[in-house]
Amino acid sequence: MKELWPLGNYWAHWAVFTVIVLAFAIVGVMMYIWVERRGFGVFQLRMGPNRAGPFGLLQSVADAIKVLLKEDIVPTVADKAAHFVAPAIVFLPVLLVFAVVPFHNGFGLLPDLNIGILYVVAISSLGVVGVFMAGWASNNKYSIIGAMRVMAAMVSYEIPLVLSILGVVLVSGSLSMNDIVAGGPIPLFLLTPLGFLVFLLSAMAEINRGPFDMLEADSEIVAGFHTEYSGMKFAMFFLAEYGHALAMSAIAATLFFKGWEGPGAQYIGVLWFIIKMVFVFILLIWFRVAFPRLRIDQLMSFGWKFLLPLAIANLLIIGGEVVGFGGDIPWWMMFPNFAVAGALILLFSRAYSLGGGRVEVKV
């Protein structure tokens, strides 16, 4: 069985790539925080972080030191055990997702897992448990309301997210992340543009990124499910948000942008992978800074009435093309696919409206 492990030894392989995954996740989260802050500065015509270190690169380190020194306050009536464990459960899926992500030339912890993308979907759903534990354990009405809102969004947007991934699985003919990267002559976002858009918007809602960040609707629910958290526990939720963005960027780069592949990939494959991840994250920043936050009713309507029909239509179109072309969709089908995607978006946008004005409750 040694030939299955690139380093020649099972335990050496797991030890080395576990350290790589931990380092990649921690450094990646810190860099994502810096990139977003600097990006917000560009979009909002201000400087962004520029004091701690060159170009503000050490701002995240300064923030980490600050929260480590803060007091950990736990409400008297809280469920102490669940209150303590919840932040770790929210952050844990970030690390587990990278187990099946190929970083360079197909190398990773378990990149050849034959159900790799199914594993990613299952693991990424664990965050719901941590969110509910945090809200319930706090024994605070604002916290439990915030937790239920976030849970409703995460569960609802999981459906179009999975349907968009199924389109990629149909095109590549495999659930393995390595096979998805290797399959096809062009990146799959060109063959499934509608699927990529649905994936991106659904992922943003599932990880609570703006404009879908119901977690931070502080005018309604204070600070959401982590209202009663402070110090390092609060920082764990903050890190988890960016960690999930890091994981989703890695998944999007693998599924839709051919992962580590590119010119000279045998030497700089990991560099291509990071560039594609950063590109996806810049799209997340652009969406967050450009659009206002949706109300909870608009959020749920957008998922069920707009994204879900688009995801189903995308799956039917890709399935029909796979059957029609005998399993291999030719590259030139990207042109009609882009046209069909634009027509469907226009059609559904005309038929569906978020609604505006005030929401009033009549007694």
C-alpha positions as a Markdown table, in Angstrom:
| # | Residue | x | y | z |
|---|---|---|---|---|
| 1 | Met | 0.0 | 0.0 | 0.0 |
| 2 | Lys | 3.0 | 2.3 | 0.2 |
| 3 | Glu | 2.7 | 3.4 | -3.4 |
| 4 | Leu | -0.6 | 5.1 | -2.5 |
| 5 | Trp | 1.3 | 7.7 | -0.4 |
| 6 | Pro | 3.5 | 10.2 | -2.3 |
| 7 | Leu | 6.0 | 10.3 | 0.6 |
| 8 | Gly | 6.3 | 6.5 | 0.6 |
| 9 | Asn | 5.1 | 6.1 | 4.1 |
| 10 | Tyr | 1.5 | 6.4 | 5.5 |
| 11 | Trp | 2.4 | 8.2 | 8.8 |
| 12 | Ala | 5.0 | 10.5 | 7.2 |
| 13 | His | 2.5 | 11.5 | 4.6 |
| 14 | Trp | -0.2 | 12.3 | 7.1 |
| 15 | Ala | 2.2 | 14.1 | 9.5 |
| 16 | Val | 3.7 | 16.3 | 6.7 |
| 17 | Phe | 0.4 | 17.2 | 5.0 |
| 18 | Thr | -1.4 | 17.8 | 8.3 |
| 19 | Val | 1.2 | 20.4 | 9.2 |
| 20 | Ile | 0.9 | 21.9 | 5.7 |
| 21 | Val | -2.9 | 22.1 | 5.9 |
| 22 | Leu | -2.7 | 23.8 | 9.4 |
| 23 | Ala | -0.1 | 26.3 | 8.2 |
| 24 | Phe | -1.9 | 27.0 | 5.0 |
| 25 | Ala | -5.3 | 27.6 | 6.7 |
| 26 | Ile | -3.9 | 29.8 | 9.5 |
| 27 | Val | -1.6 | 31.9 | 7.2 |
| 28 | Gly | -4.3 | 32.0 | 4.5 |
| 29 | Val | -6.9 | 33.3 | 6.9 |
| 30 | Met | -4.6 | 36.1 | 8.1 |
| 31 | Met | -3.8 | 37.0 | 4.5 |
| 32 | Tyr | -7.5 | 37.0 | 3.6 |
| 33 | Ile | -8.2 | 39.4 | 6.4 |
| 34 | Trp | -5.5 | 41.7 | 5.3 |
| 35 | Val | -6.6 | 41.5 | 1.6 |
| 36 | Glu | -10.2 | 42.3 | 2.5 |
| 37 | Arg | -9.2 | 45.3 | 4.7 |
| 38 | Arg | -6.9 | 46.7 | 2.0 |
| 39 | Gly | -9.6 | 45.9 | -0.6 |
| 40 | Phe | -12.2 | 47.7 | 1.4 |
| 41 | Gly | -9.9 | 50.7 | 1.6 |
| 42 | Val | -9.5 | 50.8 | -2.2 |
| 43 | Phe | -13.3 | 50.5 | -2.7 |
| 44 | Gln | -14.1 | 53.1 | -0.1 |
| 45 | Leu | -11.3 | 55.6 | -1.0 |
| 46 | Arg | -9.4 | 55.2 | 2.2 |
| 47 | Met | -6.0 | 53.7 | 3.3 |
| 48 | Gly | -7.0 | 50.5 | 5.1 |
| 49 | Pro | -4.5 | 49.0 | 7.6 |
| 50 | Asn | -1.1 | 50.6 | 7.2 |
| 51 | Arg | 0.5 | 51.0 | 10.7 |
| 52 | Ala | 1.3 | 47.5 | 11.9 |
| 53 | Gly | 4.2 | 46.3 | 9.8 |
| 54 | Pro | 4.9 | 47.1 | 6.1 |
| 55 | Phe | 1.6 | 47.8 | 4.3 |
| 56 | Gly | -0.3 | 46.8 | 7.5 |
| 57 | Leu | 0.7 | 43.1 | 7.0 |
| 58 | Leu | 1.0 | 42.6 | 10.8 |
| 59 | Gln | -2.4 | 44.0 | 11.6 |
| 60 | Ser | -3.9 | 40.5 | 12.0 |
| 61 | Val | -1.1 | 39.6 | 14.3 |
| 62 | Ala | -1.8 | 42.6 | 16.4 |
| 63 | Asp | -5.5 | 41.7 | 16.5 |
| 64 | Ala | -4.7 | 38.2 | 17.6 |
| 65 | Ile | -2.5 | 39.4 | 20.5 |
| 66 | Lys | -5.3 | 41.8 | 21.5 |
| 67 | Val | -8.0 | 39.1 | 21.7 |
| 68 | Leu | -5.6 | 36.7 | 23.5 |
| 69 | Leu | -5.2 | 39.3 | 26.3 |
| 70 | Lys | -9.0 | 39.9 | 26.6 |
| 71 | Glu | -11.0 | 38.4 | 29.5 |
| 72 | Asp | -13.1 | 35.4 | 28.7 |
| 73 | Ile | -16.6 | 36.1 | 30.0 |
| 74 | Val | -19.2 | 33.4 | 30.3 |
| 75 | Pro | -22.8 | 34.1 | 31.3 |
| 76 | Thr | -23.8 | 32.7 | 34.6 |
| 77 | Val | -26.9 | 30.9 | 33.2 |
| 78 | Ala | -25.0 | 29.6 | 30.1 |
| 79 | Asp | -24.4 | 26.0 | 29.3 |
| 80 | Lys | -20.7 | 26.0 | 30.1 |
| 81 | Ala | -19.7 | 22.9 | 28.1 |
| 82 | Ala | -21.6 | 23.7 | 24.9 |
| 83 | His | -20.5 | 27.4 | 25.2 |
| 84 | Phe | -16.9 | 26.3 | 25.3 |
| 85 | Val | -17.0 | 23.7 | 22.5 |
| 86 | Ala | -19.1 | 25.7 | 19.9 |
| 87 | Pro | -16.3 | 27.9 | 18.5 |
| 88 | Ala | -14.1 | 24.8 | 17.9 |
| 89 | Ile | -17.0 | 23.0 | 16.1 |
| 90 | Val | -17.6 | 26.1 | 13.8 |
| 91 | Phe | -13.8 | 26.3 | 12.9 |
| 92 | Leu | -13.1 | 22.6 | 12.6 |
| 93 | Pro | -14.8 | 22.1 | 9.1 |
| 94 | Val | -12.3 | 24.6 | 7.7 |
| 95 | Leu | -9.4 | 22.3 | 8.4 |
| 96 | Leu | -11.2 | 19.1 | 7.4 |
| 97 | Val | -12.2 | 20.4 | 4.0 |
| 98 | Phe | -8.6 | 20.9 | 3.0 |
| 99 | Ala | -7.9 | 17.1 | 3.5 |
| 100 | Val | -9.2 | 16.4 | -0.1 |
| 101 | Val | -8.0 | 19.5 | -1.9 |
| 102 | Pro | -5.0 | 18.9 | -4.3 |
| 103 | Phe | -2.5 | 21.7 | -3.8 |
| 104 | His | 0.2 | 20.9 | -6.3 |
| 105 | Asn | 0.5 | 18.3 | -9.1 |
| 106 | Gly | -2.3 | 16.3 | -7.4 |
| 107 | Phe | -0.6 | 16.2 | -4.0 |
| 108 | Gly | -2.5 | 16.7 | -0.8 |
| 109 | Leu | -3.6 | 14.8 | 2.3 |
| 110 | Leu | -6.3 | 12.7 | 0.5 |
| 111 | Pro | -6.7 | 14.2 | -3.0 |
| 112 | Asp | -7.6 | 10.9 | -4.6 |
| 113 | Leu | -10.5 | 10.2 | -2.4 |
| 114 | Asn | -13.1 | 8.8 | -4.8 |
| 115 | Ile | -16.0 | 10.7 | -3.0 |
| 116 | Gly | -13.9 | 13.9 | -2.4 |
| 117 | Ile | -16.6 | 16.4 | -3.3 |
| 118 | Leu | -19.3 | 14.5 | -1.4 |
| 119 | Tyr | -16.9 | 14.6 | 1.6 |
| 120 | Val | -16.6 | 18.4 | 1.2 |
| 121 | Val | -20.4 | 18.9 | 1.1 |
| 122 | Ala | -20.8 | 16.7 | 4.2 |
| 123 | Ile | -18.0 | 18.3 | 6.2 |
| 124 | Ser | -19.0 | 21.9 | 5.3 |
| 125 | Ser | -22.5 | 21.3 | 6.8 |
| 126 | Leu | -21.1 | 20.7 | 10.3 |
| 127 | Gly | -20.9 | 24.4 | 10.9 |
| 128 | Val | -24.6 | 24.5 | 11.4 |
| 129 | Val | -24.2 | 22.4 | 14.5 |
| 130 | Gly | -21.7 | 24.8 | 16.0 |
| 131 | Val | -23.9 | 27.8 | 15.3 |
| 132 | Phe | -26.9 | 26.3 | 17.0 |
| 133 | Met | -24.8 | 25.2 | 20.0 |
| 134 | Ala | -23.4 | 28.8 | 20.4 |
| 135 | Gly | -26.9 | 30.3 | 20.3 |
| 136 | Trp | -28.5 | 27.8 | 22.5 |
| 137 | Ala | -25.7 | 27.6 | 25.1 |
| 138 | Ser | -25.7 | 31.4 | 25.5 |
| 139 | Asn | -29.2 | 31.3 | 27.0 |
| 140 | Asn | -29.8 | 34.7 | 25.4 |
| 141 | Lys | -32.9 | 35.4 | 23.2 |
| 142 | Tyr | -30.9 | 37.6 | 20.8 |
| 143 | Ser | -28.3 | 34.8 | 20.4 |
| 144 | Ile | -30.9 | 32.0 | 19.7 |
| 145 | Ile | -32.8 | 34.2 | 17.2 |
| 146 | Gly | -29.5 | 35.0 | 15.5 |
| 147 | Ala | -28.6 | 31.3 | 15.4 |
| 148 | Met | -31.9 | 30.3 | 14.0 |
| 149 | Arg | -31.6 | 32.9 | 11.2 |
| 150 | Val | -28.2 | 31.8 | 10.3 |
| 151 | Met | -29.2 | 28.2 | 10.4 |
| 152 | Ala | -32.2 | 28.8 | 8.1 |
| 153 | Ala | -29.9 | 30.6 | 5.6 |
| 154 | Met | -27.2 | 27.9 | 5.7 |
| 155 | Val | -29.7 | 25.0 | 5.3 |
| 156 | Ser | -31.6 | 26.8 | 2.5 |
| 157 | Tyr | -28.6 | 27.7 | 0.4 |
| 158 | Glu | -27.1 | 24.3 | 0.8 |
| 159 | Ile | -29.6 | 23.0 | -1.8 |
| 160 | Pro | -28.6 | 25.2 | -4.8 |
| 161 | Leu | -25.0 | 24.9 | -3.7 |
| 162 | Val | -25.1 | 21.1 | -4.0 |
| 163 | Leu | -27.1 | 21.3 | -7.3 |
| 164 | Ser | -24.4 | 23.6 | -8.8 |
| 165 | Ile | -21.7 | 21.1 | -7.8 |
| 166 | Leu | -23.7 | 18.3 | -9.4 |
| 167 | Gly | -23.3 | 20.0 | -12.7 |
| 168 | Val | -19.5 | 19.9 | -12.3 |
| 169 | Val | -19.7 | 16.2 | -11.4 |
| 170 | Leu | -21.8 | 15.5 | -14.5 |
| 171 | Val | -19.2 | 17.2 | -16.8 |
| 172 | Ser | -16.1 | 15.6 | -15.2 |
| 173 | Gly | -17.8 | 12.2 | -14.5 |
| 174 | Ser | -16.1 | 11.8 | -11.1 |
| 175 | Leu | -16.4 | 12.8 | -7.5 |
| 176 | Ser | -12.7 | 12.9 | -7.0 |
| 177 | Met | -11.1 | 16.4 | -6.7 |
| 178 | Asn | -8.1 | 15.3 | -8.7 |
| 179 | Asp | -10.2 | 13.9 | -11.5 |
| 180 | Ile | -12.3 | 17.1 | -11.6 |
| 181 | Val | -9.1 | 19.1 | -12.0 |
| 182 | Ala | -7.7 | 16.8 | -14.7 |
| 183 | Gly | -10.9 | 16.4 | -16.6 |
| 184 | Gly | -11.7 | 18.6 | -19.6 |
| 185 | Pro | -9.5 | 20.9 | -21.8 |
| 186 | Ile | -10.8 | 24.2 | -20.4 |
| 187 | Pro | -11.9 | 25.4 | -16.9 |
| 188 | Leu | -15.4 | 24.3 | -16.1 |
| 189 | Phe | -16.7 | 27.8 | -15.3 |
| 190 | Leu | -16.6 | 28.4 | -19.0 |
| 191 | Leu | -18.7 | 25.3 | -19.7 |
| 192 | Thr | -21.0 | 25.9 | -16.7 |
| 193 | Pro | -21.1 | 29.7 | -16.2 |
| 194 | Leu | -24.6 | 29.5 | -14.6 |
| 195 | Gly | -23.5 | 26.8 | -12.2 |
| 196 | Phe | -20.5 | 28.9 | -11.2 |
| 197 | Leu | -22.7 | 31.9 | -10.4 |
| 198 | Val | -25.1 | 29.8 | -8.4 |
| 199 | Phe | -22.2 | 28.2 | -6.5 |
| 200 | Leu | -20.6 | 31.6 | -5.7 |
| 201 | Leu | -23.8 | 33.2 | -4.5 |
| 202 | Ser | -24.9 | 30.1 | -2.5 |
| 203 | Ala | -21.5 | 29.8 | -0.9 |
| 204 | Met | -21.5 | 33.5 | 0.1 |
| 205 | Ala | -24.9 | 33.0 | 1.8 |
| 206 | Glu | -23.8 | 29.8 | 3.5 |
| 207 | Ile | -20.7 | 31.3 | 5.0 |
| 208 | Asn | -22.5 | 34.5 | 6.0 |
| 209 | Arg | -20.6 | 36.8 | 3.7 |
| 210 | Gly | -22.2 | 40.1 | 2.7 |
| 211 | Pro | -24.7 | 41.0 | 1.3 |
| 212 | Phe | -26.0 | 37.8 | 2.9 |
| 213 | Asp | -24.5 | 38.4 | 6.4 |
| 214 | Met | -27.5 | 38.0 | 8.6 |
| 215 | Leu | -25.1 | 37.3 | 11.4 |
| 216 | Glu | -24.0 | 40.9 | 11.6 |
| 217 | Ala | -27.4 | 42.6 | 11.3 |
| 218 | Asp | -26.7 | 44.3 | 14.6 |
| 219 | Ser | -29.6 | 46.7 | 14.4 |
| 220 | Glu | -31.9 | 43.8 | 14.8 |
| 221 | Ile | -30.2 | 41.1 | 16.9 |
| 222 | Val | -27.2 | 42.8 | 18.5 |
| 223 | Ala | -24.3 | 40.6 | 17.2 |
| 224 | Gly | -26.1 | 37.4 | 16.4 |
| 225 | Phe | -25.4 | 34.0 | 17.9 |
| 226 | His | -22.0 | 35.1 | 19.4 |
| 227 | Thr | -23.4 | 38.0 | 21.4 |
| 228 | Glu | -22.3 | 36.4 | 24.6 |
| 229 | Tyr | -18.8 | 35.5 | 23.4 |
| 230 | Ser | -15.6 | 37.5 | 24.2 |
| 231 | Gly | -11.8 | 37.1 | 24.0 |
| 232 | Met | -10.4 | 34.2 | 22.1 |
| 233 | Lys | -13.8 | 32.4 | 21.7 |
| 234 | Phe | -15.1 | 35.4 | 19.8 |
| 235 | Ala | -12.0 | 35.4 | 17.7 |
| 236 | Met | -12.6 | 31.8 | 16.8 |
| 237 | Phe | -15.9 | 32.8 | 15.2 |
| 238 | Phe | -14.2 | 35.7 | 13.4 |
| 239 | Leu | -11.5 | 33.3 | 12.1 |
| 240 | Ala | -14.1 | 30.7 | 11.1 |
| 241 | Glu | -15.9 | 33.2 | 8.9 |
| 242 | Tyr | -12.7 | 33.9 | 6.9 |
| 243 | Gly | -11.6 | 30.3 | 7.2 |
| 244 | His | -14.8 | 29.2 | 5.5 |
| 245 | Ala | -14.2 | 31.9 | 2.8 |
| 246 | Leu | -10.7 | 30.4 | 2.3 |
| 247 | Ala | -12.1 | 26.9 | 2.0 |
| 248 | Met | -14.9 | 28.0 | -0.4 |
| 249 | Ser | -12.3 | 29.8 | -2.5 |
| 250 | Ala | -10.2 | 26.6 | -2.6 |
| 251 | Ile | -13.2 | 24.5 | -3.6 |
| 252 | Ala | -14.2 | 27.0 | -6.3 |
| 253 | Ala | -10.7 | 27.1 | -7.7 |
| 254 | Thr | -10.6 | 23.3 | -7.8 |
| 255 | Leu | -14.0 | 22.8 | -9.3 |
| 256 | Phe | -14.3 | 25.6 | -11.8 |
| 257 | Phe | -10.7 | 26.9 | -12.5 |
| 258 | Lys | -8.8 | 23.6 | -12.8 |
| 259 | Gly | -7.1 | 24.0 | -9.4 |
| 260 | Trp | -3.3 | 24.0 | -9.7 |
| 261 | Glu | -3.1 | 23.6 | -13.5 |
| 262 | Gly | -1.5 | 26.4 | -15.6 |
| 263 | Pro | 1.6 | 27.1 | -17.5 |
| 264 | Gly | 4.6 | 25.5 | -15.8 |
| 265 | Ala | 2.2 | 23.8 | -13.3 |
| 266 | Gln | 4.7 | 21.0 | -12.6 |
| 267 | Tyr | 6.9 | 23.6 | -11.0 |
| 268 | Ile | 4.6 | 26.4 | -9.8 |
| 269 | Gly | 1.3 | 24.5 | -9.5 |
| 270 | Val | 0.7 | 25.7 | -5.9 |
| 271 | Leu | 1.2 | 29.3 | -7.0 |
| 272 | Trp | -1.5 | 28.9 | -9.7 |
| 273 | Phe | -3.8 | 27.4 | -7.1 |
| 274 | Ile | -3.2 | 30.4 | -4.7 |
| 275 | Ile | -3.7 | 32.9 | -7.5 |
| 276 | Lys | -7.1 | 31.4 | -8.4 |
| 277 | Met | -8.1 | 31.3 | -4.8 |
| 278 | Val | -7.3 | 35.0 | -4.3 |
| 279 | Phe | -9.2 | 35.8 | -7.5 |
| 280 | Val | -12.3 | 34.1 | -6.1 |
| 281 | Phe | -11.9 | 35.8 | -2.8 |
| 282 | Ile | -11.7 | 39.2 | -4.6 |
| 283 | Leu | -15.0 | 38.4 | -6.2 |
| 284 | Leu | -16.4 | 37.8 | -2.6 |
| 285 | Ile | -15.0 | 41.2 | -1.5 |
| 286 | Trp | -16.5 | 42.9 | -4.6 |
| 287 | Phe | -19.9 | 41.5 | -3.9 |
| 288 | Arg | -19.7 | 42.4 | -0.2 |
| 289 | Val | -18.7 | 46.0 | -0.7 |
| 290 | Ala | -21.0 | 46.7 | -3.8 |
| 291 | Phe | -24.4 | 45.4 | -2.6 |
| 292 | Pro | -26.4 | 46.4 | 0.5 |
| 293 | Arg | -27.3 | 43.7 | 3.0 |
| 294 | Leu | -30.6 | 41.8 | 2.3 |
| 295 | Arg | -33.4 | 41.5 | 4.9 |
| 296 | Ile | -34.1 | 38.0 | 6.2 |
| 297 | Asp | -37.2 | 37.7 | 4.1 |
| 298 | Gln | -35.4 | 38.9 | 1.0 |
| 299 | Leu | -32.6 | 36.5 | 1.8 |
| 300 | Met | -34.9 | 33.5 | 2.0 |
| 301 | Ser | -36.9 | 34.5 | -1.1 |
| 302 | Phe | -33.7 | 35.0 | -3.1 |
| 303 | Gly | -32.5 | 31.5 | -2.3 |
| 304 | Trp | -35.8 | 29.6 | -2.8 |
| 305 | Lys | -37.4 | 31.6 | -5.6 |
| 306 | Phe | -34.3 | 32.7 | -7.7 |
| 307 | Leu | -31.2 | 30.6 | -7.0 |
| 308 | Leu | -33.0 | 27.2 | -6.7 |
| 309 | Pro | -34.8 | 27.4 | -10.0 |
| 310 | Leu | -31.6 | 28.6 | -11.7 |
| 311 | Ala | -29.7 | 25.7 | -10.1 |
| 312 | Ile | -32.3 | 23.2 | -11.3 |
| 313 | Ala | -32.2 | 24.7 | -14.8 |
| 314 | Asn | -28.4 | 24.5 | -14.9 |
| 315 | Leu | -28.5 | 20.9 | -13.9 |
| 316 | Leu | -31.0 | 20.0 | -16.6 |
| 317 | Ile | -29.1 | 21.9 | -19.3 |
| 318 | Ile | -25.7 | 20.3 | -18.3 |
| 319 | Gly | -27.3 | 16.9 | -18.0 |
| 320 | Gly | -28.9 | 17.2 | -21.5 |
| 321 | Glu | -25.6 | 18.2 | -23.0 |
| 322 | Val | -23.7 | 15.4 | -21.3 |
| 323 | Val | -26.2 | 12.9 | -22.7 |
| 324 | Gly | -26.4 | 14.5 | -26.1 |
| 325 | Phe | -22.6 | 14.6 | -26.6 |
| 326 | Gly | -22.0 | 11.1 | -25.1 |
| 327 | Gly | -20.3 | 12.3 | -21.9 |
| 328 | Asp | -17.7 | 14.8 | -23.3 |
| 329 | Ile | -19.0 | 18.4 | -23.9 |
| 330 | Pro | -17.0 | 20.1 | -26.6 |
| 331 | Trp | -15.2 | 23.4 | -25.6 |
| 332 | Trp | -17.3 | 25.5 | -28.1 |
| 333 | Met | -20.4 | 24.8 | -26.1 |
| 334 | Met | -19.3 | 27.5 | -23.7 |
| 335 | Phe | -20.7 | 30.2 | -26.1 |
| 336 | Pro | -24.3 | 28.9 | -26.2 |
| 337 | Asn | -24.0 | 28.1 | -22.4 |
| 338 | Phe | -23.1 | 31.8 | -21.7 |
| 339 | Ala | -26.0 | 32.9 | -23.8 |
| 340 | Val | -28.4 | 30.6 | -22.1 |
| 341 | Ala | -27.1 | 31.6 | -18.7 |
| 342 | Gly | -27.6 | 35.3 | -19.5 |
| 343 | Ala | -31.1 | 34.7 | -20.9 |
| 344 | Leu | -32.2 | 32.7 | -17.8 |
| 345 | Ile | -30.8 | 35.3 | -15.4 |
| 346 | Leu | -32.7 | 38.0 | -17.3 |
| 347 | Leu | -35.9 | 35.9 | -17.4 |
| 348 | Phe | -35.8 | 35.1 | -13.7 |
| 349 | Ser | -34.8 | 38.6 | -12.7 |
| 350 | Arg | -37.9 | 40.0 | -14.5 |
| 351 | Ala | -40.2 | 37.4 | -12.9 |
| 352 | Tyr | -38.8 | 37.8 | -9.4 |
| 353 | Ser | -38.5 | 40.9 | -7.2 |
| 354 | Leu | -36.9 | 41.2 | -3.7 |
| 355 | Gly | -39.4 | 43.7 | -2.6 |
| 356 | Gly | -38.7 | 46.9 | -0.8 |
| 357 | Gly | -40.2 | 49.3 | 1.8 |
| 358 | Arg | -40.9 | 48.6 | 5.4 |
| 359 | Val | -42.0 | 45.3 | 6.8 |
| 360 | Glu | -44.9 | 45.8 | 9.2 |
| 361 | Val | -46.7 | 43.4 | 11.5 |
| 362 | Lys | -50.4 | 44.1 | 11.9 |
| 363 | Val | -51.8 | 43.1 | 15.3 |
